[in-house]
Structures are given as C-alpha cells and as structure tokens.
Amino acid sequence: MKSSSRDNDDLIYRSSGSSHTVTPEDLNLQIEQAQRSLMEHERQLDDINRQKIFLEDIKRKQIQLDEGLRVVSENLNRGLVVLEGQEHQMRKEIEQVQFVRHAFEEQIQLVRQINPHQWNSKNPSEELTRALAILDQARLIYEQSRSKIDALRSLHDDSSNQGDSSSDSSRGSFMDKVITGFAFSLPLLIAMGLLILILLIK
C-alpha cells in the first residue's frame, strides 16, 4: 500500500518536473494505480470487518456461556437442596412405615394365635381375658397409627386413580391387606368371645 502511494507520488513528480506535458496515458496510469490502491484499502477494510464480526461472535458466545453456567449451576444447586431435604423426609417416612409395619406384623401374629377351641376348658375366663387384652392392644396400636395409615391410603388411592384400576387392585399394598385383615378378624373374634361368655354363663 505504501509502495503504491510512492509510485503515485513519483509519477506525479516526474510528470510535473519534466519538460513535456502530462499525456492521457499518464493520467490513465495514475487512475489505474489509484483504483488498485482503493481496492487494496477496501480489501483490508473487509478483513478488519470480518475480524471484528468474528471477535464479537466469540464475545457473545463467551457471555452466553458464562450466563448459562451461572444459571444452570444455581438451578442445580437449588434442586439438590430440595432433593436432599425431600430424601431426608422420605427416609423418615419409610422408617415410620417400617416401624408400624413391624408392629402390625407382631400384633397380627398374636391375634391369629387366639383359638378358643384350644383353650383350657377348666379356666376359660383367664383365656378369654388374655384374648381380649391382645385385641385391646392390637386395637390401640392400630388407632395410634391410623393417621399415618389414612395418609398412606389417600396417597395410594390417588396413585391408583391415575393408572389402570384393574392392575392396581391386584397390586394391593401390604398395609391395605393388614387393615383388611383386622376389619374381618376383629368382629369374628369378638363374636367368638361373646359366644364363649354366653356358654360360660349358661
């Protein structure tokens, strides 16, 4: 670019310092050299513009990356805090459910062992008192856990309504089976106890 300018200056100097006048050929040559110089300037300007666009795109992507990293990190950290709290709460719920389930299993075994046909006929009152005490204990444990059972039953019913009712009914939870067992067993056992009392009174 500098050499082209010097050529133009030399040409103008030779033309002005010479004894002969400037010819049209000299003017055409100067015009061609000026056009080449202008084209070179335009090419360099285009290169600069392309470099500017390239750098601006890199800067935009860097800002987008920094902002994305910040937002995603904050969201993930908040999500982890929520999930950890929920996991802790769920573990407590599972521990409570397991405790109640074990208590129910113990009580249902005691209730199933009540068999009036095997009682000592010489002392039926003592056997009956013991059986009623077992029933009272089982009833008390059930009542103490009833709020938890109702909450679990409500949760189970909500999830069952979202799925296939036929498949859900065949997959009844263990807790529902235990509750159903109590519902069917207690009236029968009470009726048997009353029948024995009536027989003893007679």
Secondary structure, 3 states (H helix, E strand, C coil): CHHHHHHHHHHHHHHHHCCCCCCHHHHHHHHHHHHHHHHHHHHHHHHHHHHHHHHHHHHHHHHHHHHHHHHHHHHHHHHHHHHHHHHHHHHHHHHHHHHHHHHHHHHHHHHHCCCHHHCCCCCHHHHHHHHHHHHHHHHHHHHHCHHHHHHHHHHHHHHHHHCCHHHHHHCCCHHHHHHHHHHHHHHHHHHHHHHHHHHHHC
